[in-house]
Amino acid sequence: MEKKLRVIQVGCGKMSKYIMKYIYDKGYEVVGAVDINKDIIGKDIGYIMESEDKNVKIFDVANLNELIVSEKPDIAIITTMSFLNDIEDVSRICLKNGVNVITTCEEAFYPENSNPLLYKELDTLAKANGCTMTGCGYQDVFWSKMITSICGSTNKITKIKGSSSYNVEDYGIALALAHGAGYSVEKFNKEIAVINNMSVDERTKLMNNREFFPSYMWNVVGSLAYELGLHVTEISQECIPVMCEDDMYSDTLKMNLEKGMVRGMNAIVRASTEENILFEIECIGKVYTKEEKDMNEWTIFGEPVTSVINTKPATVELTCADIVNRLMDVVKSESGYIPTCKMESPKYIVK
């Protein structure tokens, strides 16, 4: 009988409910899980999955190394934070033990263009221990592979424009705060929008000090440029607060958002390339009103002009399914930090 893929789940929040279910659907097995939330530590993962018990208890993240040594997983799925710095410690524990890593961390999708020093360190560590690290999820297909496929059907491209919106309520508090949800306008401008007028030298200094915080599309531009063979000459980021037009409640933040408060962010990344192809890509993450739905819309300008619109995509479930369908790609990949732009397109896994 073929050996089942052994998985450790790092972070048992909203995303893990689907990811762990999909792991079992594909015939893999969860052999361990960790979190920082004391309310769920000690519970069976079936509690998170809203299913029967799986005889796998959730441990404190402080026990991750011990759990890896005892369970010998093939791969760890990290679904916690949005920036590479924030998942550094758990990633290093996994890689030092020769455990492959796949993560929903948005910056991890292509960190070479935002946190190059840590990217290189993790790449070296993975190679030294014969394992692989990558970041993927919804952007793997809907902001990347689908777009490059359309480009492959285009004779001449002048501009790639994309817009994607999602409800920060679906992903947990870390993502909501990364979008400024619950902030005052003053706090948003001081802590997030400060990047809008930053010079290249200032931004480079932040990157070299591992203090640069990109919007999600910053890393997507890097990935698309790599896969399309483009060379970015200029890139900028503009973060615009999305305001509450009326009072509303955030279940994720557990707070009332009053009219005039920030409920999210529209982050626009613009880039030029040596090949005279422009990028203008935005992601809009906010606490939704009852009427708002997810949307993903891209246009490739040139000869011919092509648009693709995904109306009301199930962004959370698509993210989680991509992660699980990618597991074997990571396990079988060459060692190192290998972004998905250097892999084949994800494929549907039956079993």
FINU-243516 format. One line per 2 residues: number of its first residue (from 1); for each residue x, y, z of N, C-alpha, C, O. Coordinates in steps of 0.2 Angstrom, whole numbers. Layout:
BEGIN
NUM	X/Y/Z/X/Y/Z/X/Y/Z/X/Y/Z | ...
//
This chain:
BEGIN
1	4/-6/0/0/0/0/4/6/0/9/7/4 | 3/11/-4/6/17/-5/6/21/2/0/22/5
3	11/24/4/11/28/11/7/34/10/8/38/5 | 3/35/15/-1/42/15/4/48/16/8/47/20
5	2/53/13/6/59/15/4/62/22/-2/62/24 | 9/63/26/8/65/33/9/73/34/14/75/32
7	3/76/36/3/83/36/2/86/43/-1/83/48 | 6/91/45/5/95/51/2/102/49/4/105/45
9	-4/103/53/-7/110/52/-5/115/57/-5/114/63 | -2/120/55/1/125/59/-4/131/58/-4/135/54
11	-8/132/64/-13/137/64/-20/134/62/-21/131/57 | -24/134/67/-31/131/67/-37/136/67/-41/135/71
13	-36/141/63/-41/146/62/-46/144/57/-47/139/55 | -49/150/54/-54/149/49/-52/145/43/-56/141/41
15	-46/146/40/-44/142/34/-43/135/35/-45/131/31 | -41/133/41/-39/126/43/-46/121/43/-45/115/41
17	-51/124/44/-58/120/44/-58/117/37/-60/111/37 | -57/121/32/-58/118/25/-52/114/23/-52/108/20
19	-46/116/25/-40/113/23/-39/106/25/-38/101/22 | -41/105/32/-40/99/35/-46/94/32/-44/88/31
21	-52/96/31/-57/92/27/-54/90/21/-55/84/19 | -51/94/17/-49/93/10/-43/88/10/-42/83/6
23	-39/88/16/-34/83/16/-36/76/17/-34/72/14 | -41/75/21/-44/69/22/-48/67/15/-48/61/14
25	-51/72/12/-55/70/6/-50/67/1/-52/63/-3 | -44/69/1/-39/67/-4/-35/61/-2/-31/58/-6
27	-37/58/4/-34/52/6/-27/53/10/-23/48/11 | -25/59/11/-20/61/16/-22/61/23/-27/59/24
29	-17/62/27/-19/62/35/-16/68/38/-10/69/37 | -19/70/43/-16/75/48/-14/72/54/-17/68/57
31	-7/73/55/-4/69/60/-2/74/66/0/71/71 | -4/80/65/-3/85/71/-5/92/69/-6/93/63
33	-7/96/74/-9/102/73/-7/107/79/-7/104/85 | -6/113/78/-3/118/83/-7/124/82/-9/126/77
35	-8/128/88/-11/135/87/-8/139/94/-5/136/98 | -10/145/94/-8/149/100/-15/151/104/-14/153/109
37	-20/149/101/-27/150/104/-28/145/110/-29/139/109 | -28/148/116/-29/143/122/-36/140/122/-37/135/125
39	-41/143/119/-47/141/119/-48/134/115/-53/131/116 | -43/133/110/-44/127/106/-38/122/107/-39/116/105
41	-33/124/111/-27/120/112/-30/114/117/-34/115/122 | -29/108/115/-31/102/119/-37/99/116/-39/93/117
43	-41/103/111/-46/100/108/-44/96/102/-39/96/99 | -49/91/100/-47/87/94/-49/92/87/-53/96/87
45	-45/90/82/-46/94/76/-53/94/73/-55/98/69 | -56/88/75/-63/87/73/-68/93/75/-73/95/72
47	-66/96/81/-69/102/83/-69/108/78/-74/111/77 | -63/109/75/-62/114/70/-66/112/64/-69/117/61
49	-65/106/62/-68/104/56/-76/103/56/-79/102/51 | -78/104/62/-86/103/63/-88/96/61/-92/95/57
51	-83/91/63/-84/84/61/-83/79/67/-82/82/73 | -83/73/66/-81/68/71/-74/69/73/-70/72/69
53	-72/67/79/-65/67/81/-61/63/77/-63/58/74 | -55/66/76/-50/63/71/-44/60/75/-39/57/73
55	-45/60/82/-39/57/87/-33/61/85/-27/58/86 | -33/68/84/-28/72/83/-29/78/87/-33/82/86
57	-25/79/93/-26/85/97/-22/91/95/-17/90/92 | -25/97/96/-21/103/95/-17/105/100/-19/105/106
59	-10/106/99/-5/107/104/-4/115/103/-5/118/98 | -1/117/109/2/124/108/8/124/103/12/120/103
61	8/130/100/13/131/95/21/130/98/25/128/94 | 21/131/104/28/130/107/30/123/107/36/121/108
63	25/118/106/27/111/105/28/109/98/29/103/97 | 29/113/93/29/112/86/35/107/85/35/102/82
65	41/109/87/47/105/86/46/98/89/48/93/86 | 44/97/95/43/91/98/38/87/94/39/81/93
67	33/90/92/28/86/88/31/84/81/29/78/79 | 35/88/78/38/86/72/42/80/73/42/75/69
69	46/80/78/51/74/80/47/68/81/49/63/79 | 41/68/84/38/62/86/34/60/80/33/54/79
71	31/64/76/26/62/71/29/61/64/26/58/60 | 35/64/63/39/64/57/34/66/50/33/61/46
73	31/72/50/27/73/45/31/74/38/37/76/38 | 28/74/33/31/75/26/31/83/25/35/86/21
75	25/86/27/24/93/25/20/97/31/16/94/34 | 22/103/31/18/107/36/14/113/32/17/116/27
77	8/114/34/4/119/31/3/125/36/0/124/41 | 6/130/34/5/136/39/0/141/36/1/144/31
79	-5/142/41/-11/146/39/-12/151/45/-17/151/48 | -7/156/46/-7/160/51/-7/168/49/-12/171/50
81	-2/170/47/-1/177/46/1/179/38/2/175/34 | 1/186/37/1/188/30/8/190/28/10/190/22
83	13/191/33/20/193/31/25/188/33/24/184/38 | 30/187/29/35/182/29/39/182/36/40/177/39
85	40/188/39/43/189/45/39/186/51/42/183/55 | 32/186/50/28/183/55/28/176/55/26/173/60
87	30/172/50/30/165/50/37/162/50/38/156/49 | 42/167/51/49/165/51/50/159/56/53/154/54
89	48/160/62/50/155/67/47/148/66/51/143/66 | 41/148/64/38/141/63/41/138/57/42/132/56
91	42/142/52/45/140/45/52/137/47/54/131/44 | 56/140/51/63/138/52/63/131/56/67/127/54
93	58/131/61/58/124/64/56/118/59/59/113/60 | 52/120/55/50/114/50/56/113/45/58/107/45
95	59/118/42/64/117/38/70/114/41/74/109/38 | 72/116/47/78/113/51/77/105/52/82/101/52
97	70/103/52/69/96/53/68/92/46/65/87/46 | 69/96/41/68/93/34/61/92/32/59/88/28
99	56/96/35/49/96/34/48/101/28/49/107/29 | 44/99/23/42/104/18/37/108/21/34/107/26
101	37/114/18/32/120/20/28/122/14/31/124/9 | 22/123/15/17/127/11/13/131/15/11/129/20
103	12/137/13/9/142/17/4/147/13/5/148/7 | -1/149/17/-6/154/14/-3/161/15/-6/166/12
105	2/162/18/5/169/19/6/172/13/10/170/8 | 3/178/12/2/181/5/9/183/3/10/183/-3
107	13/186/7/20/188/5/24/183/3/29/183/-2 | 23/177/5/27/171/4/26/169/-4/30/164/-6
109	21/171/-7/20/169/-14/26/171/-18/27/167/-23 | 29/177/-17/35/179/-21/39/184/-17/39/190/-18
111	42/181/-11/45/186/-7/52/189/-9/54/193/-6 | 54/187/-14/61/189/-17/60/196/-18/66/200/-18
113	54/199/-20/54/206/-22/52/211/-16/50/217/-17 | 51/208/-10/49/212/-4/53/211/2/54/215/6
115	55/204/3/59/203/9/65/198/6/65/192/8 | 70/201/2/75/196/-1/79/193/4/82/187/3
117	81/196/9/86/193/14/83/187/17/86/182/18 | 77/188/20/74/182/23/72/176/18/73/170/20
119	70/178/12/69/173/7/75/169/5/75/163/5 | 81/173/5/87/169/4/89/165/10/92/159/9
121	88/167/16/90/163/21/86/156/22/88/151/23 | 79/157/20/75/151/20/76/147/15/76/141/15
123	78/150/9/80/145/3/86/141/5/87/135/3 | 91/144/8/97/141/10/96/135/15/99/130/15
125	92/137/20/90/132/25/86/126/22/88/120/24 | 82/127/18/78/122/14/83/117/10/82/111/11
127	87/120/7/92/117/3/96/112/7/98/107/5 | 99/115/13/103/112/17/100/106/20/103/101/22
129	93/106/21/90/100/24/85/96/19/81/92/21 | 86/97/13/83/93/8/75/94/7/72/89/6
131	73/100/8/66/101/8/64/107/4/68/111/2 | 57/108/4/55/114/0/50/118/3/46/116/8
133	50/125/2/45/129/5/42/133/-1/46/135/-6 | 36/135/0/32/139/-5/26/142/-2/24/140/3
135	24/147/-6/17/150/-4/12/150/-9/14/151/-15 | 6/149/-8/1/149/-13/-6/149/-10/-7/151/-4
137	-11/148/-14/-18/149/-12/-22/152/-18/-20/150/-24 | -26/156/-17/-31/159/-22/-27/162/-27/-28/161/-33
139	-21/166/-25/-18/169/-30/-14/165/-35/-12/167/-41 | -13/159/-33/-9/154/-37/-13/153/-44/-9/153/-49
141	-19/153/-44/-23/152/-50/-26/158/-53/-25/160/-58 | -30/162/-48/-34/167/-50/-30/174/-51/-33/178/-54
143	-24/174/-48/-20/180/-50/-14/179/-53/-10/183/-54 | -13/172/-55/-6/171/-58/-7/166/-64/-7/168/-70
145	-8/159/-63/-8/155/-68/-14/156/-74/-13/155/-80 | -20/158/-71/-25/160/-76/-23/166/-80/-25/166/-86
147	-20/170/-77/-18/176/-81/-12/175/-86/-13/177/-92 | -7/171/-84/-2/170/-89/-4/165/-94/-2/165/-100
149	-9/161/-93/-12/157/-98/-16/162/-104/-15/160/-110 | -19/167/-101/-23/171/-106/-17/175/-110/-18/176/-116
151	-12/177/-106/-6/180/-110/-3/176/-115/-1/178/-121 | -4/169/-114/-1/165/-119/-5/164/-125/-3/162/-131
153	-11/167/-125/-16/168/-131/-16/175/-134/-20/176/-138 | -11/179/-132/-11/186/-134/-5/187/-139/0/185/-137
155	-6/191/-144/-1/192/-149/4/198/-146/10/197/-146 | 1/203/-143/4/209/-141/1/211/-135/-5/212/-134
157	5/213/-129/2/215/-123/5/222/-121/11/223/-122 | 1/226/-120/3/233/-118/2/234/-110/5/238/-107
159	-3/231/-107/-5/232/-100/-9/226/-97/-13/223/-101 | -7/225/-91/-11/220/-87/-14/223/-82/-11/226/-77
161	-21/223/-81/-25/226/-76/-29/221/-72/-32/217/-76 | -29/221/-66/-32/217/-62/-35/220/-56/-33/225/-53
163	-41/217/-54/-44/219/-48/-48/214/-44/-51/210/-47 | -46/213/-38/-49/207/-34/-52/210/-27/-48/213/-24
165	-58/208/-25/-60/210/-19/-62/204/-15/-64/199/-17 | -61/205/-8/-63/199/-3/-65/202/3/-63/207/5
167	-68/198/7/-71/200/14/-66/198/19/-64/192/20 | -63/203/22/-58/201/27/-61/197/33/-57/194/37
169	-67/197/34/-70/193/39/-69/186/39/-69/182/43 | -68/184/32/-67/176/31/-60/174/33/-59/167/33
171	-56/178/35/-49/175/35/-45/176/42/-40/174/43 | -49/179/47/-46/180/53/-43/187/55/-43/191/50
173	-41/188/61/-40/195/63/-33/197/61/-33/203/59 | -28/193/59/-22/195/57/-23/199/50/-20/204/49
175	-27/196/46/-28/198/39/-32/205/39/-30/210/36 | -37/205/44/-41/211/45/-37/217/47/-38/222/44
177	-32/216/52/-28/221/54/-23/223/49/-21/229/49 | -21/219/45/-16/220/39/-19/225/34/-16/229/31
179	-26/225/34/-30/229/30/-32/236/33/-36/240/30 | -30/237/39/-32/243/43/-39/243/45/-42/248/48
181	-43/237/45/-50/237/48/-50/238/55/-46/235/59 | -54/243/57/-55/245/64/-51/251/65/-51/253/71
183	-46/253/61/-42/259/62/-46/265/61/-51/266/58 | -43/271/64/-46/277/62/-42/279/56/-37/276/54
185	-44/285/52/-41/287/46/-34/289/48/-29/288/44 | -33/292/54/-26/295/56/-21/289/57/-16/289/55
187	-24/284/60/-19/278/61/-18/275/55/-12/272/54 | -23/274/50/-21/271/44/-16/275/40/-11/272/37
189	-17/281/40/-12/285/36/-5/285/39/0/285/35 | -4/284/46/2/284/49/5/277/48/12/277/48
191	2/272/49/5/265/49/5/261/43/9/257/42 | 0/263/38/-1/259/32/0/263/26/4/261/21
193	-3/269/25/-2/273/19/4/277/19/6/280/14 | 8/276/24/15/280/24/19/278/18/24/281/16
195	18/272/15/22/269/10/20/273/3/24/273/-2 | 14/276/3/12/279/-4/17/284/-7/18/284/-13
197	20/288/-3/25/293/-6/32/291/-4/36/296/-4 | 34/285/-3/40/283/-1/45/283/-7/43/280/-13
199	51/285/-7/56/285/-12/59/278/-13/58/274/-9 | 62/277/-19/65/270/-20/70/268/-15/71/263/-12
201	74/273/-13/79/272/-8/77/271/-1/79/266/2 | 71/274/1/68/273/7/65/266/7/66/262/12
203	62/264/2/59/257/1/64/252/2/64/247/5 | 70/253/-2/75/248/-2/78/247/5/80/242/7
205	79/253/8/82/253/15/77/248/20/80/244/24 | 71/249/19/66/245/23/67/238/21/67/234/26
207	67/236/15/68/229/13/74/226/16/74/221/18 | 80/230/15/86/227/18/86/227/25/90/223/28
209	81/230/29/81/230/36/75/225/38/73/224/44 | 72/222/33/66/217/34/60/221/37/57/218/41
211	59/227/35/54/231/38/49/234/33/45/238/34 | 49/231/27/44/233/21/38/228/21/39/222/22
213	32/231/21/26/227/21/22/228/15/19/233/14 | 23/224/10/20/224/4/12/223/4/10/219/8
215	8/226/0/2/223/-1/2/217/-5/7/215/-8 | -3/213/-6/-3/206/-9/-1/207/-16/2/202/-19
217	-3/212/-20/-2/212/-27/5/214/-28/7/213/-34 | 9/216/-23/16/218/-24/20/211/-26/23/211/-31
219	18/206/-22/21/200/-24/19/196/-30/22/192/-33 | 12/198/-31/9/195/-37/13/198/-44/14/194/-48
221	14/204/-44/18/207/-49/24/204/-50/26/202/-56 | 28/203/-45/34/199/-45/34/192/-48/38/190/-53
223	29/189/-46/27/182/-49/26/182/-56/28/178/-60 | 21/186/-58/19/187/-65/25/189/-70/25/186/-75
225	28/194/-67/34/196/-71/39/190/-72/42/190/-78 | 40/187/-67/45/181/-68/42/176/-73/46/174/-78
227	36/174/-72/33/169/-77/33/171/-84/33/167/-89 | 32/178/-85/31/180/-92/38/183/-95/38/185/-100
229	43/182/-91/49/184/-93/50/192/-94/54/194/-98 | 47/195/-90/47/203/-90/52/205/-84/53/202/-79
231	55/211/-85/59/214/-81/57/221/-78/56/226/-82 | 55/221/-72/52/227/-69/57/232/-68/63/231/-65
233	56/238/-70/60/244/-69/58/249/-64/62/252/-61 | 51/250/-63/48/254/-58/42/250/-55/38/247/-59
235	41/251/-49/35/248/-45/34/253/-40/38/255/-36 | 27/254/-39/25/258/-33/18/255/-30/15/251/-33
237	17/257/-24/11/255/-21/7/260/-17/10/265/-14 | 0/260/-18/-4/265/-15/-9/262/-11/-13/258/-14
239	-9/264/-5/-14/261/0/-20/266/1/-18/271/4 | -26/264/0/-31/269/1/-36/266/6/-39/260/5
241	-38/270/11/-43/267/16/-50/266/13/-52/271/9 | -53/261/15/-61/260/13/-65/262/19/-64/258/24
243	-69/267/19/-72/269/25/-79/266/26/-82/264/21 | -81/266/32/-88/264/34/-93/270/32/-92/275/35
245	-98/268/28/-103/273/26/-108/273/32/-112/278/33 | -109/268/35/-114/267/41/-110/263/46/-105/260/45
247	-113/263/52/-111/259/58/-112/252/56/-117/250/53 | -107/248/57/-107/240/56/-103/237/61/-99/239/65
249	-104/230/61/-101/226/66/-96/221/63/-98/218/58 | -90/220/66/-85/215/63/-85/210/68/-83/210/74
251	-87/204/66/-87/198/70/-80/196/71/-78/193/77 | -75/197/66/-68/195/67/-65/199/72/-61/197/76
253	-66/206/72/-63/210/76/-66/211/83/-64/214/88 | -72/208/83/-77/209/89/-77/216/91/-77/217/97
255	-79/220/87/-80/227/88/-85/230/83/-86/228/78 | -88/236/86/-92/240/81/-88/245/77/-83/248/80
257	-89/245/71/-86/250/67/-90/255/65/-96/255/62 | -89/261/68/-93/267/67/-92/270/60/-87/270/57
259	-97/274/58/-97/278/52/-91/282/52/-90/286/57 | -87/282/47/-81/286/46/-74/282/48/-69/284/47
261	-75/276/51/-69/272/53/-67/268/47/-71/268/42 | -61/265/47/-59/261/41/-61/254/42/-61/251/47
263	-64/252/37/-66/245/37/-62/240/32/-63/234/31 | -57/243/29/-52/239/25/-48/244/20/-47/250/22
265	-45/241/15/-40/244/11/-41/242/4/-42/236/2 | -40/247/0/-39/246/-8/-31/247/-9/-29/253/-9
267	-28/242/-11/-20/243/-12/-19/242/-19/-21/237/-22 | -16/247/-22/-15/247/-30/-7/247/-31/-4/251/-28
269	-5/242/-35/2/241/-37/2/243/-44/-1/240/-48 | 7/247/-46/8/249/-53/16/248/-54/20/249/-50
271	17/245/-60/24/243/-62/25/244/-69/20/243/-73 | 31/246/-71/33/247/-78/39/241/-79/42/239/-74
273	40/239/-85/45/234/-87/49/237/-93/47/241/-97 | 54/233/-94/59/235/-99/55/233/-106/57/236/-111
275	51/229/-106/47/226/-112/41/231/-113/37/229/-118 | 40/236/-110/35/241/-111/28/238/-109/23/240/-113
277	28/234/-105/21/231/-103/20/234/-96/24/233/-91 | 14/237/-95/13/240/-88/8/235/-84/4/231/-87
279	9/236/-77/4/232/-73/1/237/-69/3/242/-67 | -6/236/-68/-10/240/-63/-15/235/-60/-20/233/-63
281	-13/233/-54/-17/228/-51/-19/230/-44/-14/232/-40 | -25/229/-42/-27/231/-35/-31/225/-32/-34/221/-35
283	-30/225/-25/-34/220/-21/-38/225/-16/-35/229/-13 | -44/223/-15/-48/227/-11/-51/222/-5/-55/218/-6
285	-48/223/1/-50/219/6/-53/223/12/-51/228/14 | -59/221/14/-63/225/18/-68/221/22/-70/215/20
287	-71/224/27/-77/221/30/-83/222/26/-85/228/25 | -86/217/24/-91/218/19/-98/220/22/-99/219/28
289	-102/224/18/-109/225/20/-113/219/17/-110/215/14 | -119/219/19/-123/213/17/-124/212/10/-125/206/7
291	-123/217/6/-124/217/-1/-118/215/-5/-118/213/-11 | -112/216/-2/-106/215/-6/-104/208/-6/-105/204/-2
293	-101/206/-12/-98/199/-14/-91/200/-17/-89/205/-19 | -88/194/-16/-81/194/-19/-81/195/-27/-86/193/-30
295	-76/197/-30/-76/198/-37/-68/198/-39/-64/200/-35 | -67/195/-45/-60/195/-47/-61/196/-55/-64/193/-59
297	-58/202/-57/-58/204/-64/-52/206/-67/-48/210/-64 | -50/204/-72/-43/205/-76/-44/207/-83/-49/204/-86
299	-40/211/-86/-40/213/-93/-33/213/-95/-29/216/-92 | -32/210/-101/-26/210/-104/-27/214/-110/-30/213/-115
301	-23/220/-110/-24/225/-115/-19/224/-121/-13/222/-119 | -20/224/-127/-16/223/-132/-19/221/-139/-25/223/-140
303	-16/216/-142/-19/213/-148/-20/205/-147/-15/202/-148 | -26/203/-145/-32/206/-144/-33/208/-137/-29/207/-133
305	-38/212/-135/-40/214/-128/-44/208/-125/-49/206/-129 | -42/205/-120/-46/200/-117/-48/201/-109/-43/203/-106
307	-54/200/-107/-56/201/-100/-59/195/-98/-62/191/-101 | -57/194/-91/-60/188/-88/-63/190/-81/-60/194/-78
309	-69/188/-80/-72/190/-73/-75/184/-70/-78/180/-72 | -73/184/-63/-75/178/-59/-80/182/-54/-78/185/-50
311	-86/180/-55/-91/184/-51/-93/179/-45/-94/173/-45 | -92/182/-39/-94/179/-32/-90/172/-32/-92/167/-30
313	-83/172/-33/-79/166/-32/-79/164/-25/-79/169/-20 | -79/158/-23/-78/156/-16/-71/156/-14/-67/151/-14
315	-68/162/-13/-61/163/-12/-58/159/-7/-53/156/-7 | -62/158/-1/-59/154/5/-58/147/2/-52/144/3
317	-63/144/0/-63/137/-2/-58/136/-8/-54/131/-8 | -58/140/-13/-53/140/-18/-46/140/-16/-41/137/-18
319	-44/145/-11/-38/145/-8/-36/138/-5/-30/136/-6 | -40/136/-1/-39/130/3/-38/124/-2/-33/119/0
321	-42/123/-7/-41/118/-11/-35/118/-15/-32/113/-17 | -33/124/-17/-26/125/-21/-21/122/-16/-16/119/-19
323	-21/124/-10/-16/122/-5/-15/114/-5/-10/112/-6 | -21/111/-4/-21/104/-4/-19/100/-10/-15/95/-10
325	-21/103/-16/-19/100/-22/-12/101/-24/-9/98/-28 | -9/106/-21/-2/108/-22/3/104/-17/9/104/-18
327	0/100/-12/5/97/-7/10/92/-11/16/93/-9 | 8/88/-15/13/83/-18/18/87/-23/23/85/-24
329	15/93/-26/20/97/-30/26/99/-26/32/99/-28 | 24/101/-20/30/103/-15/34/98/-13/40/98/-13
331	31/92/-11/35/86/-9/40/84/-14/45/82/-12 | 37/84/-20/41/81/-26/46/87/-29/50/85/-33
333	46/93/-27/50/98/-30/57/98/-28/59/94/-23 | 61/101/-31/68/102/-29/68/106/-23/64/109/-21
335	74/105/-19/75/108/-13/76/116/-14/78/118/-19 | 73/119/-8/74/127/-8/68/130/-8/62/127/-7
337	68/137/-8/62/141/-8/60/141/-15/63/145/-19 | 54/138/-17/52/137/-24/45/140/-25/40/137/-23
339	45/147/-27/38/149/-28/34/146/-34/37/143/-38 | 28/146/-34/24/142/-38/24/145/-46/23/141/-50
341	27/151/-47/29/153/-53/34/149/-57/35/149/-63 | 38/145/-53/43/140/-55/40/133/-55/44/129/-57
343	34/132/-54/31/126/-54/26/125/-60/24/130/-63 | 24/119/-62/18/118/-66/12/121/-63/11/122/-57
345	7/122/-67/0/124/-65/-2/118/-60/-1/112/-61 | -6/120/-55/-9/115/-50/-14/111/-54/-17/113/-59
347	-15/104/-52/-19/100/-55/-24/97/-50/-22/96/-44 | -30/95/-52/-35/92/-48/-32/85/-46/-30/81/-50
349	-32/84/-39/-30/78/-37/-36/73/-35/-41/76/-31 | -37/67/-38/-43/63/-36/-42/60/-29/-45/61/-25
351	-36/56/-29/-34/53/-23/-27/52/-23/-24/50/-18
//
